[in-house]
Amino acid sequence: MPSPRHWDARLHALVGGLPASPADRWLRRLSRWADHGKLWMVVGVLLGLRKGHLRRGAVRGLGSMAFSSALVNVVLKRFFNRVRPDLGDRHPDRLLRRTHVTPSFPSGHASSAAAFVTGVAMESPLAGAALAPVALGVGYSRVHVGVHYPGDVVAGLAVGGVVAAATQHWWRIRPKEAARVRTAYEAPALPDGAGLVVAVNPRSGTDDYDPAADIRRLLPRAEVLEMSDDAGPGELLDEAARSGRAKALGVAGGDGSVAAAAAVALEHGLPLAVIPAGTLNHFARDVGLESAQDAVDAVLGGSAVRVDVADVNGTPFLNTASIGAYPDMVRRRDELTDRMGKWMAMTVAAAQVLRAQAPVRLVINGRPLTVWIVFVGNCLYTPRGLSPAWRPRLEDGLLDVQYLRADLRFGRTRAVLATLLGVSEHARSYGHFTAEEVRVESRSGPEVVAFDGEMGEESTEFVFRKRAVLTVYCCRTS
């Protein structure tokens, strides 16, 4: 029975026997453009000009391509050491100018193409589908010009795809489904926004977007108040609630503004409309609000859900609170994420911040600990480790406590290496638990607590608890 290599050679010869056509020139150019990943680097730069899933896809694709290329060219080619095909059956118009002397199996061009396109597709399936024919074309072009057997290309495509898929271990893809919530029915439907008072942070989000104008257009009867240095969302909405003119409260801004508005809504027992207008919009995304229109539809229809709220020393927060280096680490990570992806950005941020950070001595629920950071999440965050990103549930009744120990030898180095390798949750320097209440005492003097992107007051004692649930306008049923 003929071996796979026999059929591989037969297919290579069959392609070599195809009649000459104008496609020869274009396939030769495509193969040459893909040399050293140049084609995919250009595509990655173009995709990176757009924020959001396209930029994340470009970062994931380029990172996958770099790793895949190293794996193929440094390890696999040397291990298999397959000789390149004989080019005697190729028409001269198909041949490349450069003679290849490296081993043939697997194809580095095919591996890079598959790694990049799979990485893009993981963040943006539509963009990945659009680029897939180009990747397949690059792979076929290597057979067409004669420098690879078909089996080389198939193996290269497989290696690149597997490498890209494995990036989930370090940089998880945010799920499309919103977090689980409690269903609520008490929120009033507000035609054209009548009875809704919205506090708008004009400094949130991008410079080319005016949330106040957008809200007035979508909800013409809503009362829109713009924040200032003298009046934040809490002051504006508290006055509206006390006057009795608000049937519901709204906020357009980042997570800090949303948390301040949520505190007022809880105090007065009013539902809250959250218009995503910040840079990251962590809470809005977790609850399932991707745009202003999502919130508007819920307000008009009276659709709402209930979510957990936590507090620290009586101040409510919706996402996270932290003591120690975590606020600086997250701030630095967010500055770097668009350029290098969240996983690598968190690694660099951890190295930079921990290098200058002094550890803090704490007692957490009666247990003495020396730590670099303590992270307290409102509900359980995932993935575990130094860079938690989202919550599968917003109604689990728990506080998620994660901390990085500073009492181990080479603790900072261990933490950075564990983050780089994507195994921080398994490292000895990392600890975590869940609780309904967390008490923290600082033995290093007063510490500042940060929550939802804002800085709180200094204290030596902190109590984290769950508050009453918050009703949030959202078009969901479960």
C-alpha positions as CSV (number, residue, x, y, z in Angstrom):
1,M,0.0,0.0,0.0
2,P,1.5,3.4,-1.0
3,S,2.7,5.5,2.0
4,P,1.4,9.0,2.8
5,R,4.7,10.4,1.4
6,H,4.0,8.7,-1.9
7,W,0.6,10.4,-2.2
8,D,2.1,13.7,-1.0
9,A,4.7,13.5,-3.8
10,R,2.0,12.6,-6.3
11,L,-0.1,15.6,-5.4
12,H,2.9,17.8,-5.6
13,A,3.6,16.5,-9.1
14,L,-0.1,16.9,-10.1
15,V,0.0,20.6,-9.1
16,G,3.3,21.0,-10.9
17,G,1.7,19.6,-14.1
18,L,-1.1,22.2,-14.2
19,P,-1.0,24.4,-17.3
20,A,0.5,27.9,-17.1
21,S,-2.0,30.7,-16.4
22,P,-2.1,34.3,-15.1
23,A,-2.7,32.9,-11.6
24,D,1.0,31.8,-11.6
25,R,2.2,35.3,-11.3
26,W,-0.2,36.2,-8.5
27,L,0.4,33.1,-6.5
28,R,4.1,33.6,-6.7
29,R,3.6,37.2,-5.5
30,L,1.3,36.0,-2.7
31,S,4.0,33.5,-1.5
32,R,6.6,36.2,-1.6
33,W,4.5,38.8,0.3
34,A,4.0,36.3,3.1
35,D,7.8,35.8,3.6
36,H,8.7,36.4,7.3
37,G,5.0,37.2,8.0
38,K,5.2,40.6,6.2
39,L,1.7,40.2,4.8
40,W,0.1,39.5,8.2
41,M,2.1,42.2,9.9
42,V,0.6,44.8,7.5
43,V,-2.9,43.3,8.0
44,G,-2.3,43.4,11.8
45,V,-1.4,47.1,11.7
46,L,-4.5,47.9,9.7
47,L,-6.7,46.0,12.1
48,G,-5.0,47.6,15.1
49,L,-6.1,51.0,13.9
50,R,-9.6,50.1,15.1
51,K,-10.3,49.7,18.8
52,G,-12.2,46.8,20.3
53,H,-12.4,43.2,18.9
54,L,-10.4,44.0,15.7
55,R,-7.4,45.4,17.7
56,R,-7.6,42.5,20.2
57,G,-7.7,40.1,17.2
58,A,-4.7,41.7,15.6
59,V,-2.7,41.5,18.9
60,R,-3.7,37.8,19.4
61,G,-3.0,37.0,15.8
62,L,0.5,38.6,15.7
63,G,1.4,37.0,19.0
64,S,0.2,33.6,17.8
65,M,2.2,34.0,14.6
66,A,5.4,34.9,16.4
67,F,5.1,31.8,18.7
68,S,4.1,29.5,15.9
69,S,6.9,30.7,13.6
70,A,9.5,30.0,16.4
71,L,8.0,26.6,17.1
72,V,8.1,25.6,13.4
73,N,11.4,27.0,12.4
74,V,13.5,26.4,15.5
75,V,12.0,23.0,16.6
76,L,9.8,21.1,14.2
77,K,11.7,21.7,11.0
78,R,15.0,20.5,12.6
79,F,13.2,17.5,14.2
80,F,11.6,16.2,11.0
81,N,14.4,17.5,8.7
82,R,12.4,16.7,5.5
83,V,14.1,17.6,2.2
84,R,12.5,20.2,-0.1
85,P,10.7,18.9,-3.2
86,D,12.5,18.7,-6.5
87,L,11.6,21.7,-8.6
88,G,12.4,20.1,-12.0
89,D,8.7,19.8,-12.9
90,R,7.9,23.4,-12.2
91,H,7.4,26.0,-15.0
92,P,10.1,28.7,-14.7
93,D,7.4,31.4,-14.4
94,R,6.3,29.8,-11.1
95,L,9.7,29.6,-9.4
96,L,10.8,31.9,-6.7
97,R,14.0,33.8,-7.1
98,R,15.3,32.7,-3.7
99,T,16.5,29.1,-3.2
100,H,15.2,27.5,0.0
101,V,17.8,25.4,2.0
102,T,15.8,24.9,5.2
103,P,13.9,21.7,5.8
104,S,10.4,21.4,4.3
105,F,8.1,20.0,7.0
106,P,6.0,21.8,8.3
107,S,5.4,24.9,6.2
108,G,6.3,28.1,8.1
109,H,4.3,30.2,5.7
110,A,1.2,28.1,6.3
111,S,1.7,28.0,10.1
112,S,2.0,31.8,10.3
113,A,-1.1,32.3,8.1
114,A,-3.2,29.9,10.2
115,A,-1.9,31.3,13.5
116,F,-2.7,34.9,12.5
117,V,-6.1,34.3,11.0
118,T,-7.2,31.9,13.8
119,G,-6.1,34.5,16.4
120,V,-8.1,37.2,14.6
121,A,-11.1,34.9,14.2
122,M,-11.1,34.1,18.0
123,E,-11.9,37.8,18.7
124,S,-13.7,38.7,15.4
125,P,-15.3,35.7,13.6
126,L,-16.3,37.9,10.7
127,A,-12.8,39.3,10.1
128,G,-11.4,35.8,10.5
129,A,-13.8,34.5,7.9
130,A,-12.8,37.3,5.5
131,L,-9.1,36.5,5.9
132,A,-9.4,32.7,5.8
133,P,-9.3,32.5,1.9
134,V,-6.1,34.6,2.0
135,A,-4.5,32.2,4.5
136,L,-5.5,29.2,2.4
137,G,-4.2,31.0,-0.7
138,V,-0.8,31.5,1.0
139,G,-0.7,27.8,1.9
140,Y,-1.6,26.6,-1.6
141,S,0.9,29.1,-3.1
142,R,3.7,27.2,-1.4
143,V,2.8,24.1,-3.3
144,H,2.1,25.9,-6.5
145,V,5.6,27.4,-6.6
146,G,7.0,24.0,-5.7
147,V,8.8,24.7,-2.4
148,H,6.5,22.5,-0.2
149,Y,4.6,19.3,-0.4
150,P,0.9,19.5,0.3
151,G,1.5,17.6,3.6
152,D,3.9,20.3,4.7
153,V,1.2,22.9,4.2
154,V,-1.5,20.9,5.9
155,A,0.7,20.3,8.9
156,G,1.7,24.0,9.0
157,L,-1.9,25.1,9.0
158,A,-2.7,22.6,11.9
159,V,0.3,23.8,14.0
160,G,-0.7,27.5,13.5
161,G,-4.3,26.9,14.4
162,V,-3.4,24.9,17.5
163,V,-1.0,27.6,18.7
164,A,-3.6,30.3,18.3
165,A,-6.2,28.3,20.1
166,A,-3.8,27.7,22.9
167,T,-3.5,31.4,23.6
168,Q,-6.8,31.0,25.6
169,H,-4.6,29.6,28.3
170,W,-3.0,33.0,28.8
171,W,-5.5,35.4,27.4
172,R,-9.1,34.2,27.8
173,I,-11.7,35.4,25.3
174,R,-14.5,37.3,26.9
175,P,-17.7,35.3,26.5
176,K,-20.5,36.8,24.4
177,E,-23.2,35.9,26.9
178,A,-23.8,38.4,29.7
179,A,-23.5,37.4,33.4
180,R,-26.4,35.6,35.1
181,V,-28.7,38.0,37.0
182,R,-31.9,38.1,39.0
183,T,-35.0,39.0,37.1
184,A,-36.9,42.0,38.3
185,Y,-40.3,43.4,37.3
186,E,-40.6,46.6,39.4
187,A,-39.0,49.1,37.0
188,P,-41.4,51.5,35.4
189,A,-41.6,51.9,31.7
190,L,-40.8,55.6,30.9
191,P,-42.1,56.8,27.5
192,D,-39.5,59.0,25.8
193,G,-37.7,58.9,29.2
194,A,-40.3,60.8,31.1
195,G,-39.4,60.7,34.8
196,L,-35.8,59.7,34.2
197,V,-33.0,61.9,35.5
198,V,-29.6,61.1,34.0
199,A,-26.2,62.4,35.3
200,V,-23.7,62.6,32.5
201,N,-19.9,62.7,32.8
202,P,-18.8,64.7,29.8
203,R,-15.2,63.6,30.3
204,S,-15.9,59.9,30.0
205,G,-15.2,57.8,26.9
206,T,-13.8,59.1,23.6
207,D,-13.5,62.8,22.6
208,D,-15.7,62.4,19.6
209,Y,-18.8,61.2,21.5
210,D,-21.2,63.4,23.3
211,P,-23.3,61.2,25.6
212,A,-25.6,64.1,26.7
213,A,-26.6,64.9,23.1
214,D,-27.2,61.2,22.4
215,I,-29.4,60.7,25.4
216,R,-31.5,63.9,24.6
217,R,-32.0,62.5,21.1
218,L,-33.0,59.0,22.2
219,L,-34.9,60.0,25.3
220,P,-36.3,63.6,24.6
221,R,-38.3,63.8,27.8
222,A,-35.5,62.7,30.2
223,E,-33.8,65.3,32.4
224,V,-30.1,65.3,31.5
225,L,-27.7,66.8,34.0
226,E,-24.0,67.2,33.3
227,M,-21.4,66.7,36.0
228,S,-18.9,69.3,37.0
229,D,-16.0,69.8,39.4
230,D,-18.6,71.0,42.0
231,A,-21.3,68.4,41.4
232,G,-20.6,64.7,40.7
233,P,-23.2,62.0,39.8
234,G,-24.0,61.4,43.5
235,E,-24.9,65.0,44.3
236,L,-26.9,65.6,41.1
237,L,-28.9,62.4,41.4
238,D,-29.4,62.7,45.2
239,E,-31.0,66.1,44.7
240,A,-33.3,64.8,42.0
241,A,-34.4,61.8,44.1
242,R,-35.0,63.9,47.2
243,S,-37.1,66.4,45.2
244,G,-39.4,63.6,44.1
245,R,-39.2,64.4,40.4
246,A,-37.3,61.2,39.5
247,K,-39.1,57.9,38.9
248,A,-35.8,56.4,37.9
249,L,-32.1,57.5,37.9
250,G,-29.6,57.2,35.1
251,V,-25.9,57.6,34.6
252,A,-23.7,58.0,31.5
253,G,-20.0,57.5,32.3
254,G,-17.4,55.1,33.4
255,D,-17.4,52.6,36.2
256,G,-16.7,55.2,38.9
257,S,-19.6,57.3,37.9
258,V,-21.9,54.2,37.7
259,A,-20.9,53.2,41.2
260,A,-21.7,56.6,42.6
261,A,-25.0,56.6,40.9
262,A,-25.8,53.1,42.2
263,A,-25.2,54.3,45.8
264,V,-27.9,57.0,45.3
265,A,-30.3,54.5,43.6
266,L,-29.9,52.1,46.5
267,E,-30.5,54.8,49.1
268,H,-33.7,55.9,47.5
269,G,-35.0,52.5,46.2
270,L,-35.0,53.6,42.6
271,P,-34.1,51.7,39.4
272,L,-30.9,52.7,37.6
273,A,-30.4,53.1,33.9
274,V,-26.7,52.6,32.9
275,I,-25.7,54.2,29.6
276,P,-22.2,52.8,28.6
277,A,-20.1,55.9,28.0
278,G,-16.8,55.2,29.7
279,T,-13.6,53.7,28.4
280,L,-14.0,50.2,29.6
281,N,-17.6,49.9,30.9
282,H,-16.8,46.8,33.0
283,F,-20.2,46.7,34.8
284,A,-22.3,47.6,31.8
285,R,-20.7,44.8,29.7
286,D,-21.1,42.2,32.5
287,V,-24.8,43.0,32.9
288,G,-25.3,42.9,29.1
289,L,-25.4,46.6,28.1
290,E,-23.2,47.1,25.1
291,S,-24.6,50.5,23.9
292,A,-26.7,53.4,24.8
293,Q,-29.5,52.0,22.7
294,D,-29.6,48.8,24.9
295,A,-30.3,51.0,27.9
296,V,-32.8,53.1,26.1
297,D,-34.8,50.1,24.9
298,A,-35.0,48.8,28.5
299,V,-36.2,52.2,29.8
300,L,-38.9,52.4,27.2
301,G,-40.0,48.9,27.9
302,G,-39.7,48.8,31.6
303,S,-37.4,45.8,31.5
304,A,-34.9,45.4,34.4
305,V,-32.8,42.9,36.3
306,R,-31.4,42.8,39.8
307,V,-27.7,42.5,40.6
308,D,-25.5,42.2,43.7
309,V,-23.8,45.3,45.2
310,A,-20.9,45.2,47.6
311,D,-19.5,47.8,49.9
312,V,-16.3,48.7,51.7
313,N,-16.7,50.6,55.0
314,G,-20.2,51.6,53.9
315,T,-19.3,52.8,50.4
316,P,-20.9,50.7,47.6
317,F,-19.0,49.3,44.7
318,L,-20.2,47.3,41.7
319,N,-17.0,45.7,40.3
320,T,-13.8,45.5,42.4
321,A,-12.0,47.0,45.4
322,S,-8.4,46.6,46.2
323,I,-5.6,47.4,48.7
324,G,-1.9,47.6,47.8
325,A,-0.4,47.6,44.3
326,Y,-3.4,46.5,42.3
327,P,-4.8,49.9,41.3
328,D,-1.4,50.9,39.8
329,M,-1.1,47.5,38.2
330,V,-4.5,47.7,36.5
331,R,-3.9,51.3,35.4
332,R,-0.6,50.4,33.8
333,R,-2.1,47.2,32.3
334,D,-4.9,49.2,30.6
335,E,-2.4,51.7,29.2
336,L,-0.5,48.8,27.6
337,T,-3.3,46.4,26.6
338,D,-4.0,47.9,23.1
339,R,-0.4,47.5,22.2
340,M,0.4,44.0,23.5
341,G,-2.8,42.3,24.6
342,K,-4.1,41.9,28.2
343,W,-1.9,38.9,29.1
344,M,1.4,40.5,28.2
345,A,0.3,43.9,29.4
346,M,-0.5,42.5,32.8
347,T,2.9,40.8,32.9
348,V,4.8,44.0,32.1
349,A,2.6,46.0,34.5
350,A,3.2,43.5,37.3
351,A,7.0,43.7,36.7
352,Q,7.0,47.5,36.6
353,V,4.7,48.1,39.6
354,L,6.0,45.4,41.9
355,R,9.6,46.5,41.4
356,A,8.8,49.7,43.3
357,Q,6.0,48.6,45.5
358,A,6.5,48.0,49.2
359,P,4.5,45.0,50.7
360,V,1.7,45.6,53.2
361,R,1.1,43.6,56.4
362,L,-2.6,42.7,56.8
363,V,-4.9,40.5,58.8
364,I,-7.6,39.2,56.5
365,N,-10.5,37.4,58.3
366,G,-8.1,36.7,61.2
367,R,-5.2,35.4,59.1
368,P,-2.0,37.5,59.2
369,L,-0.6,37.9,55.6
370,T,2.2,40.0,54.0
371,V,1.0,40.8,50.5
372,W,1.6,43.0,47.5
373,I,-2.0,43.3,46.6
374,V,-5.5,42.3,47.8
375,F,-8.3,42.2,45.3
376,V,-12.0,42.0,46.4
377,G,-14.5,41.4,43.6
378,N,-18.3,41.8,43.8
379,C,-19.1,38.2,42.8
380,L,-16.7,35.6,41.5
381,Y,-14.3,36.8,38.7
382,T,-12.7,34.7,36.0
383,P,-10.1,33.8,34.8
384,R,-8.4,33.3,38.2
385,G,-5.1,35.0,38.7
386,L,-3.7,38.5,38.5
387,S,-5.8,39.6,35.6
388,P,-9.5,38.6,36.3
389,A,-11.7,40.0,33.5
390,W,-15.4,39.2,33.8
391,R,-18.0,37.6,36.0
392,P,-20.2,34.6,34.9
393,R,-22.8,35.7,37.6
394,L,-23.9,38.9,39.2
395,E,-26.1,37.3,41.8
396,D,-23.9,34.7,43.6
397,G,-23.9,36.6,47.0
398,L,-20.2,36.2,47.3
399,L,-17.1,38.4,47.6
400,D,-14.1,37.1,45.5
401,V,-10.8,37.7,47.5
402,Q,-7.5,37.2,45.6
403,Y,-4.1,38.2,46.9
404,L,-0.4,38.1,46.0
405,R,1.8,37.0,48.9
406,A,5.0,38.9,49.6
407,D,6.5,36.6,52.3
408,L,8.1,34.1,49.9
409,R,11.6,34.2,48.6
410,F,11.7,35.8,45.1
411,G,8.0,36.5,45.5
412,R,8.0,39.3,42.9
413,T,9.9,37.2,40.4
414,R,7.6,34.3,40.9
415,A,4.5,36.4,40.4
416,V,5.7,37.9,37.2
417,L,6.8,34.5,35.8
418,A,3.5,32.9,36.8
419,T,1.6,35.7,35.0
420,L,3.8,35.3,31.9
421,L,3.2,31.5,31.8
422,G,-0.5,31.9,32.5
423,V,-0.4,29.8,35.7
424,S,-0.6,32.5,38.4
425,E,-3.6,30.8,40.0
426,H,-1.5,27.7,40.7
427,A,1.6,29.6,42.0
428,R,2.4,29.5,45.7
429,S,2.5,33.2,45.8
430,Y,-1.2,33.5,44.8
431,G,-4.1,32.9,47.2
432,H,-7.8,33.2,47.0
433,F,-11.1,32.5,48.7
434,T,-14.7,33.5,48.7
435,A,-16.8,34.9,51.6
436,E,-19.9,36.9,52.3
437,E,-18.0,39.3,54.6
438,V,-14.3,40.1,54.6
439,R,-12.5,42.0,57.4
440,V,-9.1,43.5,56.8
441,E,-6.8,45.1,59.3
442,S,-3.6,46.9,58.2
443,R,-0.6,46.5,60.4
444,S,1.5,48.7,58.1
445,G,-0.4,51.9,59.0
446,P,-3.2,53.5,57.0
447,E,-3.8,52.2,53.5
448,V,-5.9,53.5,50.7
449,V,-8.7,51.4,49.3
450,A,-9.5,51.7,45.6
451,F,-12.9,50.7,44.1
452,D,-14.4,50.9,40.6
453,G,-11.6,53.1,39.4
454,E,-11.8,55.6,42.2
455,M,-9.6,56.1,45.3
456,G,-11.3,55.9,48.7
457,E,-10.2,57.1,52.1
458,E,-7.2,55.9,54.1
459,S,-7.9,53.6,57.0
460,T,-6.4,50.8,59.0
461,E,-9.6,48.7,59.1
462,F,-11.8,47.7,56.2
463,V,-15.0,45.7,56.2
464,F,-16.3,44.4,52.9
465,R,-19.9,43.2,52.7
466,K,-22.8,42.6,50.4
467,R,-25.5,45.3,50.2
468,A,-29.1,45.1,49.1
469,V,-29.6,44.2,45.4
470,L,-29.7,46.9,42.8
471,T,-32.4,47.1,40.0
472,V,-30.8,48.0,36.7
473,Y,-32.7,48.6,33.4
474,C,-31.7,45.8,31.0
475,C,-33.6,43.9,28.3
476,R,-33.1,40.5,29.7
477,T,-35.3,37.8,31.1
478,S,-32.9,35.7,33.2
